[in-house]
Amino acid sequence: MNKIFSNAWRFFVLVFVAVWAAACVNKDVDLPKSSLRTDKTQIAAPAMESDFTVALKANCNWQVVIEDEDAQWLSISPKTGLGNADI
């Protein structure tokens, strides 16, 4: 009988600790808002071949999208990333 009481007590303590731990979890965590900035707002490119670098400051995933599929004169690297980068 004493062993049954001891096992029941352990079970009660384990259930209590599990419920207490679950109740302490804050599910409404305020995450920072996504932020993305560049050091340039526009580039005036000459007619001859040139390289330009744009510094990107970000705290999120980002992707460069070229809307004109025929823009073979333009190459961008990297096209995706997470956080800060030089493009």
Secondary structure, DSSP 8 states (H G I E B T S, - for coil): -HHHHHHHHHHHHHHHHHHHHHHH-----------EEES-S-----SS------EEEESSEEE---S-TT-TT---S-SEEES-EE-
